[in-house]
């Protein structure tokens, strides 16, 4: 399947860089090597909590994989969305201990089998964020194919 994805999963640079700068109080701005910003705020007034960034990164990585794979399977995506739910420890370390991703896919040619295959490929092979998380974090995915029309 890797060959079928073309340039999508081509070899990447081994090193990544980013910067983080304190703004005020407990507000920080992280900047990617390409210049994109993400604000983090412990009080959740000016940006997201860092753990929210982890959840969104996982969802974004899997979404990119799944849509790219479905397109390579000649599916015509009408809509795609994901609901993300994280379970954390209540006391320090307040790490994620479980994540549930519910994917909603609608489009011509999208079947349960194709979508499940795309999700499996993302989870097991392609999603670099998923493979960067602790192995003991339970990640559950729920796939919903929505009717076209």
CNS distance restraints for C-alpha pairs under 8 A (distance, minus, plus):
assign (resid   1 and name CA) (resid   5 and name CA) 6.56 0.50 0.50
assign (resid   2 and name CA) (resid   6 and name CA) 7.24 0.50 0.50
assign (resid   2 and name CA) (resid   9 and name CA) 7.11 0.50 0.50
assign (resid   4 and name CA) (resid  72 and name CA) 6.92 0.50 0.50
assign (resid   5 and name CA) (resid   9 and name CA) 6.50 0.50 0.50
assign (resid   5 and name CA) (resid  68 and name CA) 7.51 0.50 0.50
assign (resid   5 and name CA) (resid  69 and name CA) 6.88 0.50 0.50
assign (resid   5 and name CA) (resid  72 and name CA) 6.56 0.50 0.50
assign (resid   6 and name CA) (resid  10 and name CA) 7.15 0.50 0.50
assign (resid   8 and name CA) (resid  68 and name CA) 7.63 0.50 0.50
assign (resid   9 and name CA) (resid 126 and name CA) 7.82 0.50 0.50
assign (resid  16 and name CA) (resid  33 and name CA) 7.32 0.50 0.50
assign (resid  17 and name CA) (resid  32 and name CA) 6.77 0.50 0.50
assign (resid  17 and name CA) (resid  33 and name CA) 5.47 0.50 0.50
assign (resid  18 and name CA) (resid  30 and name CA) 6.97 0.50 0.50
assign (resid  18 and name CA) (resid  31 and name CA) 5.58 0.50 0.50
assign (resid  18 and name CA) (resid  32 and name CA) 4.52 0.50 0.50
assign (resid  18 and name CA) (resid  33 and name CA) 5.19 0.50 0.50
assign (resid  19 and name CA) (resid  30 and name CA) 5.55 0.50 0.50
assign (resid  19 and name CA) (resid  31 and name CA) 5.23 0.50 0.50
assign (resid  19 and name CA) (resid  32 and name CA) 6.66 0.50 0.50
assign (resid  19 and name CA) (resid  33 and name CA) 7.78 0.50 0.50
assign (resid  20 and name CA) (resid  28 and name CA) 6.52 0.50 0.50
assign (resid  20 and name CA) (resid  29 and name CA) 5.56 0.50 0.50
assign (resid  20 and name CA) (resid  30 and name CA) 4.16 0.50 0.50
assign (resid  20 and name CA) (resid  31 and name CA) 6.25 0.50 0.50
assign (resid  21 and name CA) (resid  28 and name CA) 5.45 0.50 0.50
assign (resid  21 and name CA) (resid  29 and name CA) 5.34 0.50 0.50
assign (resid  21 and name CA) (resid  30 and name CA) 6.42 0.50 0.50
assign (resid  22 and name CA) (resid  26 and name CA) 7.54 0.50 0.50
assign (resid  22 and name CA) (resid  27 and name CA) 6.22 0.50 0.50
assign (resid  22 and name CA) (resid  28 and name CA) 4.41 0.50 0.50
assign (resid  22 and name CA) (resid  29 and name CA) 6.57 0.50 0.50
assign (resid  23 and name CA) (resid  27 and name CA) 5.48 0.50 0.50
assign (resid  23 and name CA) (resid  28 and name CA) 5.25 0.50 0.50
assign (resid  23 and name CA) (resid  29 and name CA) 6.86 0.50 0.50
assign (resid  24 and name CA) (resid  28 and name CA) 7.31 0.50 0.50
assign (resid  26 and name CA) (resid  41 and name CA) 5.77 0.50 0.50
assign (resid  26 and name CA) (resid  42 and name CA) 5.63 0.50 0.50
assign (resid  26 and name CA) (resid  43 and name CA) 7.38 0.50 0.50
assign (resid  27 and name CA) (resid  39 and name CA) 7.14 0.50 0.50
assign (resid  27 and name CA) (resid  40 and name CA) 5.69 0.50 0.50
assign (resid  27 and name CA) (resid  41 and name CA) 4.40 0.50 0.50
assign (resid  27 and name CA) (resid  42 and name CA) 6.73 0.50 0.50
assign (resid  27 and name CA) (resid  46 and name CA) 7.09 0.50 0.50
assign (resid  27 and name CA) (resid  47 and name CA) 7.55 0.50 0.50
assign (resid  28 and name CA) (resid  39 and name CA) 5.83 0.50 0.50
assign (resid  28 and name CA) (resid  40 and name CA) 5.23 0.50 0.50
assign (resid  28 and name CA) (resid  41 and name CA) 6.49 0.50 0.50
assign (resid  29 and name CA) (resid  37 and name CA) 6.45 0.50 0.50
assign (resid  29 and name CA) (resid  38 and name CA) 5.76 0.50 0.50
assign (resid  29 and name CA) (resid  39 and name CA) 4.46 0.50 0.50
assign (resid  29 and name CA) (resid  40 and name CA) 6.21 0.50 0.50
assign (resid  30 and name CA) (resid  37 and name CA) 5.59 0.50 0.50
assign (resid  30 and name CA) (resid  38 and name CA) 5.27 0.50 0.50
assign (resid  30 and name CA) (resid  39 and name CA) 6.22 0.50 0.50
assign (resid  30 and name CA) (resid  40 and name CA) 7.59 0.50 0.50
assign (resid  31 and name CA) (resid  35 and name CA) 5.67 0.50 0.50
assign (resid  31 and name CA) (resid  36 and name CA) 5.40 0.50 0.50
assign (resid  31 and name CA) (resid  37 and name CA) 4.49 0.50 0.50
assign (resid  31 and name CA) (resid  38 and name CA) 6.54 0.50 0.50
assign (resid  32 and name CA) (resid  36 and name CA) 5.22 0.50 0.50
assign (resid  32 and name CA) (resid  37 and name CA) 6.55 0.50 0.50
assign (resid  38 and name CA) (resid  47 and name CA) 7.57 0.50 0.50
assign (resid  39 and name CA) (resid  46 and name CA) 6.99 0.50 0.50
assign (resid  39 and name CA) (resid  47 and name CA) 4.68 0.50 0.50
assign (resid  39 and name CA) (resid  48 and name CA) 6.39 0.50 0.50
assign (resid  40 and name CA) (resid  44 and name CA) 7.65 0.50 0.50
assign (resid  40 and name CA) (resid  46 and name CA) 7.31 0.50 0.50
assign (resid  40 and name CA) (resid  47 and name CA) 4.75 0.50 0.50
assign (resid  40 and name CA) (resid  48 and name CA) 4.92 0.50 0.50
assign (resid  40 and name CA) (resid  49 and name CA) 5.46 0.50 0.50
assign (resid  40 and name CA) (resid  50 and name CA) 5.99 0.50 0.50
assign (resid  41 and name CA) (resid  45 and name CA) 6.56 0.50 0.50
assign (resid  41 and name CA) (resid  46 and name CA) 5.90 0.50 0.50
assign (resid  41 and name CA) (resid  47 and name CA) 4.97 0.50 0.50
assign (resid  41 and name CA) (resid  48 and name CA) 5.69 0.50 0.50
assign (resid  41 and name CA) (resid  49 and name CA) 5.64 0.50 0.50
assign (resid  41 and name CA) (resid  50 and name CA) 7.79 0.50 0.50
assign (resid  42 and name CA) (resid  48 and name CA) 7.77 0.50 0.50
assign (resid  42 and name CA) (resid  49 and name CA) 5.89 0.50 0.50
assign (resid  43 and name CA) (resid  49 and name CA) 7.94 0.50 0.50
assign (resid  44 and name CA) (resid  48 and name CA) 5.59 0.50 0.50
assign (resid  44 and name CA) (resid  49 and name CA) 6.24 0.50 0.50
assign (resid  48 and name CA) (resid  52 and name CA) 6.15 0.50 0.50
assign (resid  48 and name CA) (resid  53 and name CA) 6.78 0.50 0.50
assign (resid  49 and name CA) (resid  53 and name CA) 6.62 0.50 0.50
assign (resid  50 and name CA) (resid  54 and name CA) 6.56 0.50 0.50
assign (resid  51 and name CA) (resid  55 and name CA) 6.44 0.50 0.50
assign (resid  51 and name CA) (resid  96 and name CA) 7.77 0.50 0.50
assign (resid  52 and name CA) (resid  56 and name CA) 6.13 0.50 0.50
assign (resid  53 and name CA) (resid  57 and name CA) 5.91 0.50 0.50
assign (resid  54 and name CA) (resid  58 and name CA) 6.21 0.50 0.50
assign (resid  55 and name CA) (resid  59 and name CA) 6.25 0.50 0.50
assign (resid  55 and name CA) (resid  84 and name CA) 7.02 0.50 0.50
assign (resid  55 and name CA) (resid  85 and name CA) 7.97 0.50 0.50
assign (resid  55 and name CA) (resid  86 and name CA) 7.17 0.50 0.50
assign (resid  55 and name CA) (resid  99 and name CA) 7.95 0.50 0.50
assign (resid  56 and name CA) (resid  60 and name CA) 5.89 0.50 0.50
assign (resid  56 and name CA) (resid  84 and name CA) 7.79 0.50 0.50
assign (resid  57 and name CA) (resid  61 and name CA) 6.01 0.50 0.50
assign (resid  57 and name CA) (resid 129 and name CA) 6.84 0.50 0.50
assign (resid  58 and name CA) (resid  62 and name CA) 6.20 0.50 0.50
assign (resid  58 and name CA) (resid 127 and name CA) 7.84 0.50 0.50
assign (resid  58 and name CA) (resid 129 and name CA) 5.41 0.50 0.50
assign (resid  58 and name CA) (resid 130 and name CA) 6.16 0.50 0.50
assign (resid  59 and name CA) (resid  63 and name CA) 5.91 0.50 0.50
assign (resid  59 and name CA) (resid  82 and name CA) 7.22 0.50 0.50
assign (resid  59 and name CA) (resid  84 and name CA) 7.15 0.50 0.50
assign (resid  59 and name CA) (resid 101 and name CA) 7.35 0.50 0.50
assign (resid  60 and name CA) (resid  64 and name CA) 6.14 0.50 0.50
assign (resid  61 and name CA) (resid  65 and name CA) 6.33 0.50 0.50
assign (resid  61 and name CA) (resid 127 and name CA) 5.85 0.50 0.50
assign (resid  61 and name CA) (resid 128 and name CA) 7.28 0.50 0.50
assign (resid  61 and name CA) (resid 129 and name CA) 6.52 0.50 0.50
assign (resid  62 and name CA) (resid  66 and name CA) 6.02 0.50 0.50
assign (resid  62 and name CA) (resid 119 and name CA) 7.55 0.50 0.50
assign (resid  62 and name CA) (resid 122 and name CA) 5.93 0.50 0.50
assign (resid  62 and name CA) (resid 123 and name CA) 7.38 0.50 0.50
assign (resid  62 and name CA) (resid 127 and name CA) 5.82 0.50 0.50
assign (resid  63 and name CA) (resid  67 and name CA) 6.03 0.50 0.50
assign (resid  63 and name CA) (resid  82 and name CA) 7.85 0.50 0.50
assign (resid  64 and name CA) (resid  68 and name CA) 5.99 0.50 0.50
assign (resid  65 and name CA) (resid  69 and name CA) 6.03 0.50 0.50
assign (resid  65 and name CA) (resid 118 and name CA) 7.46 0.50 0.50
assign (resid  65 and name CA) (resid 119 and name CA) 7.92 0.50 0.50
assign (resid  65 and name CA) (resid 122 and name CA) 5.69 0.50 0.50
assign (resid  65 and name CA) (resid 126 and name CA) 6.97 0.50 0.50
assign (resid  65 and name CA) (resid 127 and name CA) 6.96 0.50 0.50
assign (resid  66 and name CA) (resid  70 and name CA) 6.06 0.50 0.50
assign (resid  66 and name CA) (resid 115 and name CA) 7.48 0.50 0.50
assign (resid  66 and name CA) (resid 118 and name CA) 5.10 0.50 0.50
assign (resid  66 and name CA) (resid 119 and name CA) 5.79 0.50 0.50
assign (resid  66 and name CA) (resid 122 and name CA) 6.47 0.50 0.50
assign (resid  67 and name CA) (resid  71 and name CA) 6.10 0.50 0.50
assign (resid  67 and name CA) (resid  77 and name CA) 7.52 0.50 0.50
assign (resid  67 and name CA) (resid  80 and name CA) 7.90 0.50 0.50
assign (resid  67 and name CA) (resid 118 and name CA) 7.99 0.50 0.50
assign (resid  68 and name CA) (resid  72 and name CA) 6.30 0.50 0.50
assign (resid  69 and name CA) (resid  73 and name CA) 6.30 0.50 0.50
assign (resid  69 and name CA) (resid 118 and name CA) 5.73 0.50 0.50
assign (resid  70 and name CA) (resid  74 and name CA) 6.54 0.50 0.50
assign (resid  70 and name CA) (resid  75 and name CA) 5.47 0.50 0.50
assign (resid  70 and name CA) (resid  76 and name CA) 7.97 0.50 0.50
assign (resid  70 and name CA) (resid  77 and name CA) 7.86 0.50 0.50
assign (resid  70 and name CA) (resid 110 and name CA) 7.48 0.50 0.50
assign (resid  70 and name CA) (resid 114 and name CA) 7.01 0.50 0.50
assign (resid  70 and name CA) (resid 115 and name CA) 6.85 0.50 0.50
assign (resid  70 and name CA) (resid 118 and name CA) 6.42 0.50 0.50
assign (resid  71 and name CA) (resid  75 and name CA) 5.02 0.50 0.50
assign (resid  71 and name CA) (resid  76 and name CA) 6.51 0.50 0.50
assign (resid  71 and name CA) (resid  77 and name CA) 7.33 0.50 0.50
assign (resid  73 and name CA) (resid 114 and name CA) 7.55 0.50 0.50
assign (resid  74 and name CA) (resid 109 and name CA) 7.20 0.50 0.50
assign (resid  75 and name CA) (resid 107 and name CA) 6.67 0.50 0.50
assign (resid  75 and name CA) (resid 108 and name CA) 5.76 0.50 0.50
assign (resid  75 and name CA) (resid 109 and name CA) 4.80 0.50 0.50
assign (resid  75 and name CA) (resid 110 and name CA) 5.61 0.50 0.50
assign (resid  76 and name CA) (resid 107 and name CA) 5.21 0.50 0.50
assign (resid  76 and name CA) (resid 108 and name CA) 4.97 0.50 0.50
assign (resid  76 and name CA) (resid 109 and name CA) 6.54 0.50 0.50
assign (resid  76 and name CA) (resid 110 and name CA) 7.48 0.50 0.50
assign (resid  77 and name CA) (resid 105 and name CA) 7.43 0.50 0.50
assign (resid  77 and name CA) (resid 106 and name CA) 6.08 0.50 0.50
assign (resid  77 and name CA) (resid 107 and name CA) 4.28 0.50 0.50
assign (resid  77 and name CA) (resid 108 and name CA) 6.61 0.50 0.50
assign (resid  77 and name CA) (resid 110 and name CA) 7.70 0.50 0.50
assign (resid  78 and name CA) (resid 105 and name CA) 7.86 0.50 0.50
assign (resid  78 and name CA) (resid 106 and name CA) 5.43 0.50 0.50
assign (resid  78 and name CA) (resid 107 and name CA) 4.64 0.50 0.50
assign (resid  78 and name CA) (resid 108 and name CA) 7.51 0.50 0.50
assign (resid  78 and name CA) (resid 148 and name CA) 7.90 0.50 0.50
assign (resid  79 and name CA) (resid 104 and name CA) 7.87 0.50 0.50
assign (resid  79 and name CA) (resid 105 and name CA) 5.98 0.50 0.50
assign (resid  79 and name CA) (resid 106 and name CA) 5.18 0.50 0.50
assign (resid  79 and name CA) (resid 107 and name CA) 6.74 0.50 0.50
assign (resid  80 and name CA) (resid 103 and name CA) 7.33 0.50 0.50
assign (resid  80 and name CA) (resid 104 and name CA) 5.62 0.50 0.50
assign (resid  80 and name CA) (resid 105 and name CA) 4.71 0.50 0.50
assign (resid  80 and name CA) (resid 106 and name CA) 6.44 0.50 0.50
assign (resid  81 and name CA) (resid 103 and name CA) 6.02 0.50 0.50
assign (resid  81 and name CA) (resid 104 and name CA) 5.29 0.50 0.50
assign (resid  81 and name CA) (resid 105 and name CA) 6.85 0.50 0.50
assign (resid  82 and name CA) (resid 101 and name CA) 6.58 0.50 0.50
assign (resid  82 and name CA) (resid 102 and name CA) 5.43 0.50 0.50
assign (resid  82 and name CA) (resid 103 and name CA) 4.50 0.50 0.50
assign (resid  82 and name CA) (resid 104 and name CA) 6.04 0.50 0.50
assign (resid  83 and name CA) (resid 101 and name CA) 5.79 0.50 0.50
assign (resid  83 and name CA) (resid 102 and name CA) 5.10 0.50 0.50
assign (resid  83 and name CA) (resid 103 and name CA) 6.66 0.50 0.50
assign (resid  84 and name CA) (resid  99 and name CA) 7.26 0.50 0.50
assign (resid  84 and name CA) (resid 100 and name CA) 5.89 0.50 0.50
assign (resid  84 and name CA) (resid 101 and name CA) 4.78 0.50 0.50
assign (resid  84 and name CA) (resid 102 and name CA) 6.57 0.50 0.50
assign (resid  85 and name CA) (resid  99 and name CA) 5.64 0.50 0.50
assign (resid  85 and name CA) (resid 100 and name CA) 5.04 0.50 0.50
assign (resid  85 and name CA) (resid 101 and name CA) 6.48 0.50 0.50
assign (resid  86 and name CA) (resid  96 and name CA) 6.55 0.50 0.50
assign (resid  86 and name CA) (resid  97 and name CA) 7.72 0.50 0.50
assign (resid  86 and name CA) (resid  98 and name CA) 5.81 0.50 0.50
assign (resid  86 and name CA) (resid  99 and name CA) 4.44 0.50 0.50
assign (resid  86 and name CA) (resid 100 and name CA) 6.40 0.50 0.50
assign (resid  87 and name CA) (resid  96 and name CA) 5.73 0.50 0.50
assign (resid  87 and name CA) (resid  97 and name CA) 5.74 0.50 0.50
assign (resid  87 and name CA) (resid  98 and name CA) 4.99 0.50 0.50
assign (resid  87 and name CA) (resid  99 and name CA) 6.19 0.50 0.50
assign (resid  88 and name CA) (resid  94 and name CA) 5.75 0.50 0.50
assign (resid  88 and name CA) (resid  95 and name CA) 5.43 0.50 0.50
assign (resid  88 and name CA) (resid  96 and name CA) 4.37 0.50 0.50
assign (resid  88 and name CA) (resid  97 and name CA) 5.46 0.50 0.50
assign (resid  88 and name CA) (resid  98 and name CA) 7.06 0.50 0.50
assign (resid  89 and name CA) (resid  93 and name CA) 6.90 0.50 0.50
assign (resid  89 and name CA) (resid  94 and name CA) 4.54 0.50 0.50
assign (resid  89 and name CA) (resid  95 and name CA) 5.76 0.50 0.50
assign (resid  89 and name CA) (resid  96 and name CA) 6.66 0.50 0.50
assign (resid  89 and name CA) (resid  97 and name CA) 6.81 0.50 0.50
assign (resid  90 and name CA) (resid  94 and name CA) 5.81 0.50 0.50
assign (resid  96 and name CA) (resid 137 and name CA) 6.94 0.50 0.50
assign (resid  97 and name CA) (resid 136 and name CA) 7.47 0.50 0.50
assign (resid  97 and name CA) (resid 137 and name CA) 4.93 0.50 0.50
assign (resid  97 and name CA) (resid 138 and name CA) 6.56 0.50 0.50
assign (resid  98 and name CA) (resid 137 and name CA) 5.27 0.50 0.50
assign (resid  98 and name CA) (resid 138 and name CA) 4.68 0.50 0.50
assign (resid  98 and name CA) (resid 139 and name CA) 5.78 0.50 0.50
assign (resid  98 and name CA) (resid 140 and name CA) 7.83 0.50 0.50
assign (resid  99 and name CA) (resid 137 and name CA) 7.41 0.50 0.50
assign (resid  99 and name CA) (resid 138 and name CA) 6.26 0.50 0.50
assign (resid  99 and name CA) (resid 139 and name CA) 4.70 0.50 0.50
assign (resid  99 and name CA) (resid 140 and name CA) 6.12 0.50 0.50
assign (resid 100 and name CA) (resid 139 and name CA) 5.81 0.50 0.50
assign (resid 100 and name CA) (resid 140 and name CA) 4.64 0.50 0.50
assign (resid 100 and name CA) (resid 141 and name CA) 5.74 0.50 0.50
assign (resid 100 and name CA) (resid 142 and name CA) 7.58 0.50 0.50
assign (resid 101 and name CA) (resid 139 and name CA) 7.59 0.50 0.50
assign (resid 101 and name CA) (resid 140 and name CA) 6.15 0.50 0.50
assign (resid 101 and name CA) (resid 141 and name CA) 4.69 0.50 0.50
assign (resid 101 and name CA) (resid 142 and name CA) 6.15 0.50 0.50
assign (resid 102 and name CA) (resid 141 and name CA) 5.73 0.50 0.50
assign (resid 102 and name CA) (resid 142 and name CA) 4.55 0.50 0.50
assign (resid 102 and name CA) (resid 143 and name CA) 5.86 0.50 0.50
assign (resid 102 and name CA) (resid 144 and name CA) 7.34 0.50 0.50
assign (resid 103 and name CA) (resid 141 and name CA) 7.36 0.50 0.50
assign (resid 103 and name CA) (resid 142 and name CA) 6.11 0.50 0.50
assign (resid 103 and name CA) (resid 143 and name CA) 4.85 0.50 0.50
assign (resid 103 and name CA) (resid 144 and name CA) 5.88 0.50 0.50
assign (resid 104 and name CA) (resid 143 and name CA) 6.29 0.50 0.50
assign (resid 104 and name CA) (resid 144 and name CA) 4.76 0.50 0.50
assign (resid 104 and name CA) (resid 145 and name CA) 5.93 0.50 0.50
assign (resid 104 and name CA) (resid 146 and name CA) 6.62 0.50 0.50
assign (resid 105 and name CA) (resid 110 and name CA) 7.73 0.50 0.50
assign (resid 105 and name CA) (resid 143 and name CA) 7.76 0.50 0.50
assign (resid 105 and name CA) (resid 144 and name CA) 6.23 0.50 0.50
assign (resid 105 and name CA) (resid 145 and name CA) 4.96 0.50 0.50
assign (resid 105 and name CA) (resid 146 and name CA) 5.85 0.50 0.50
assign (resid 106 and name CA) (resid 110 and name CA) 6.92 0.50 0.50
assign (resid 106 and name CA) (resid 145 and name CA) 5.85 0.50 0.50
assign (resid 106 and name CA) (resid 146 and name CA) 4.84 0.50 0.50
assign (resid 106 and name CA) (resid 147 and name CA) 6.26 0.50 0.50
assign (resid 106 and name CA) (resid 148 and name CA) 6.04 0.50 0.50
assign (resid 107 and name CA) (resid 146 and name CA) 7.85 0.50 0.50
assign (resid 107 and name CA) (resid 147 and name CA) 7.71 0.50 0.50
assign (resid 107 and name CA) (resid 148 and name CA) 5.94 0.50 0.50
assign (resid 108 and name CA) (resid 148 and name CA) 6.89 0.50 0.50
assign (resid 110 and name CA) (resid 114 and name CA) 6.38 0.50 0.50
assign (resid 110 and name CA) (resid 115 and name CA) 6.53 0.50 0.50
assign (resid 110 and name CA) (resid 145 and name CA) 7.43 0.50 0.50
assign (resid 111 and name CA) (resid 115 and name CA) 6.09 0.50 0.50
assign (resid 111 and name CA) (resid 145 and name CA) 7.25 0.50 0.50
assign (resid 112 and name CA) (resid 116 and name CA) 5.90 0.50 0.50
assign (resid 112 and name CA) (resid 145 and name CA) 6.68 0.50 0.50
assign (resid 113 and name CA) (resid 117 and name CA) 6.09 0.50 0.50
assign (resid 114 and name CA) (resid 118 and name CA) 6.21 0.50 0.50
assign (resid 115 and name CA) (resid 119 and name CA) 6.21 0.50 0.50
assign (resid 115 and name CA) (resid 143 and name CA) 7.67 0.50 0.50
assign (resid 115 and name CA) (resid 145 and name CA) 7.98 0.50 0.50
assign (resid 116 and name CA) (resid 120 and name CA) 6.08 0.50 0.50
assign (resid 116 and name CA) (resid 143 and name CA) 7.27 0.50 0.50
assign (resid 117 and name CA) (resid 121 and name CA) 6.12 0.50 0.50
assign (resid 118 and name CA) (resid 122 and name CA) 6.23 0.50 0.50
assign (resid 119 and name CA) (resid 123 and name CA) 6.11 0.50 0.50
assign (resid 120 and name CA) (resid 124 and name CA) 5.87 0.50 0.50
assign (resid 120 and name CA) (resid 125 and name CA) 7.94 0.50 0.50
assign (resid 121 and name CA) (resid 125 and name CA) 5.34 0.50 0.50
assign (resid 121 and name CA) (resid 126 and name CA) 6.35 0.50 0.50
assign (resid 122 and name CA) (resid 126 and name CA) 4.68 0.50 0.50
assign (resid 122 and name CA) (resid 127 and name CA) 5.05 0.50 0.50
assign (resid 123 and name CA) (resid 127 and name CA) 5.84 0.50 0.50
assign (resid 123 and name CA) (resid 130 and name CA) 6.78 0.50 0.50
assign (resid 127 and name CA) (resid 131 and name CA) 6.46 0.50 0.50
assign (resid 128 and name CA) (resid 132 and name CA) 6.14 0.50 0.50
assign (resid 129 and name CA) (resid 133 and name CA) 6.62 0.50 0.50
assign (resid 131 and name CA) (resid 135 and name CA) 7.99 0.50 0.50
assign (resid 133 and name CA) (resid 137 and name CA) 7.30 0.50 0.50
